[in-house]
Amino acid sequence: MASSKDVRVTIALECTSCIRKETGGKSTGICRYTTRKNRRNTPTRLELEKYCIHCHKHTLHKESKK
């Protein structure tokens, strides 16, 4: 099994411009992507331009908290 201190971790990217409301602790309608990043090379939060299916355009997606 992999240890908790692996170099590569799986992260979730969330759209920053979606104006959907959170209900019951889960966000509905927010476009999310999953990707992997190297913890040593990019210790800060990842920010990428991705296509949002709810906004119908390319927007900034930031790494969400777990």
C-alpha atoms as a printed R data frame, in Angstrom:
   type eleno elety resid chain resno       x      y       z
1  ATOM     1    CA   MET     A     1   0.000  0.000   0.000
2  ATOM     2    CA   ALA     A     2   1.058  3.580  -0.557
3  ATOM     3    CA   SER     A     3   2.044  5.638   2.423
4  ATOM     4    CA   SER     A     4   0.394  8.940   3.295
5  ATOM     5    CA   LYS     A     5   3.590 10.833   2.420
6  ATOM     6    CA   ASP     A     6   3.622  9.922  -1.274
7  ATOM     7    CA   VAL     A     7   5.257 12.424  -3.593
8  ATOM     8    CA   ARG     A     8   2.368 12.364  -6.105
9  ATOM     9    CA   VAL     A     9  -1.065 13.150  -4.685
10 ATOM    10    CA   THR     A    10  -4.540 13.249  -6.246
11 ATOM    11    CA   ILE     A    11  -6.204 16.661  -6.027
12 ATOM    12    CA   ALA     A    12  -9.527 18.193  -7.077
13 ATOM    13    CA   LEU     A    13  -9.750 21.416  -9.115
14 ATOM    14    CA   GLU     A    14 -12.865 23.555  -8.641
15 ATOM    15    CA   CYS     A    15 -14.221 26.341 -10.856
16 ATOM    16    CA   THR     A    16 -13.856 29.753  -9.208
17 ATOM    17    CA   SER     A    17 -16.450 31.621 -11.256
18 ATOM    18    CA   CYS     A    18 -19.474 29.332 -10.792
19 ATOM    19    CA   ILE     A    19 -22.093 31.065  -8.676
20 ATOM    20    CA   ARG     A    20 -23.908 27.953  -7.519
21 ATOM    21    CA   LYS     A    21 -24.932 27.656  -3.883
22 ATOM    22    CA   GLU     A    22 -23.790 24.915  -1.546
23 ATOM    23    CA   THR     A    23 -26.543 22.747  -0.085
24 ATOM    24    CA   GLY     A    24 -26.137 20.267   2.724
25 ATOM    25    CA   GLY     A    25 -22.346 20.535   2.798
26 ATOM    26    CA   LYS     A    26 -22.016 19.393  -0.827
27 ATOM    27    CA   SER     A    27 -21.608 21.879  -3.626
28 ATOM    28    CA   THR     A    28 -24.007 21.264  -6.505
29 ATOM    29    CA   GLY     A    29 -23.255 22.250 -10.060
30 ATOM    30    CA   ILE     A    30 -19.653 23.272  -9.499
31 ATOM    31    CA   CYS     A    31 -17.397 21.938 -12.228
32 ATOM    32    CA   ARG     A    32 -14.637 19.748 -10.776
33 ATOM    33    CA   TYR     A    33 -11.624 18.086 -12.343
34 ATOM    34    CA   THR     A    34  -9.318 15.569 -10.687
35 ATOM    35    CA   THR     A    35  -5.622 15.447 -11.427
36 ATOM    36    CA   ARG     A    36  -2.345 14.437  -9.825
37 ATOM    37    CA   LYS     A    37   0.476 16.751  -8.805
38 ATOM    38    CA   ASN     A    38   3.990 16.287  -7.509
39 ATOM    39    CA   ARG     A    39   4.131 17.570  -3.948
40 ATOM    40    CA   ARG     A    40   7.866 18.373  -4.161
41 ATOM    41    CA   ASN     A    41   7.729 20.396  -7.399
42 ATOM    42    CA   THR     A    42   4.496 22.307  -6.650
43 ATOM    43    CA   PRO     A    43   4.041 22.782  -2.892
44 ATOM    44    CA   THR     A    44   1.552 25.640  -3.395
45 ATOM    45    CA   ARG     A    45  -2.072 25.254  -4.498
46 ATOM    46    CA   LEU     A    46  -2.452 24.509  -8.197
47 ATOM    47    CA   GLU     A    47  -4.363 26.909 -10.495
48 ATOM    48    CA   LEU     A    48  -5.195 25.969 -14.099
49 ATOM    49    CA   GLU     A    49  -7.381 27.298 -16.910
50 ATOM    50    CA   LYS     A    50  -9.967 24.569 -17.637
51 ATOM    51    CA   TYR     A    51 -13.304 24.413 -19.446
52 ATOM    52    CA   CYS     A    52 -16.332 24.740 -17.153
53 ATOM    53    CA   ILE     A    53 -19.443 22.977 -18.430
54 ATOM    54    CA   HIS     A    54 -21.741 25.186 -16.346
55 ATOM    55    CA   CYS     A    55 -20.184 28.520 -17.402
56 ATOM    56    CA   HIS     A    56 -19.610 27.312 -21.006
57 ATOM    57    CA   LYS     A    57 -16.152 28.905 -21.172
58 ATOM    58    CA   HIS     A    58 -12.570 28.485 -20.002
59 ATOM    59    CA   THR     A    59 -12.222 29.694 -16.419
60 ATOM    60    CA   LEU     A    60  -9.703 29.544 -13.606
61 ATOM    61    CA   HIS     A    61  -9.873 26.322 -11.585
62 ATOM    62    CA   LYS     A    62  -8.148 26.215  -8.194
63 ATOM    63    CA   GLU     A    63  -7.146 23.300  -6.009
64 ATOM    64    CA   SER     A    64  -9.888 22.721  -3.448
65 ATOM    65    CA   LYS     A    65  -9.459 21.861   0.200
66 ATOM    66    CA   LYS     A    66  -9.956 18.253   1.200
